[in-house]
Amino acid sequence: MNPITGLAQYLDRLEKRLRLFAWTRGAAATVGIALLLTLVIVGVMMGSAFTPSSLLAVRALLFVGIGAVVAVALIVPLLRMNRRRAAGEV
């Protein structure tokens, strides 16, 4: 095996591991924020009446919040991950 080929294979494996790490970290952040947002929304809703319009508003807030977390914590790190960045992190 050529040393260049060995290095390329090593960087490929490293990139896959870092992608998996970014994926799991993003998934954990998404679950955590979804739980936190749900608890905050329920706490706020307990103080007010559960009207249909308020339920619609808090559902939209929950979906937008989860979408923002998925975009920031999951998609952005996965799109930025490449072989050069993997080598730079090591």
Summary of the structure (lengths in Angstrom):
residues: 90
radius of gyration: 20.0
end to end distance: 22.6
largest distance: 69.9
contacts: 227
relative contact order: 0.17
helix: 90%
strand: 0%
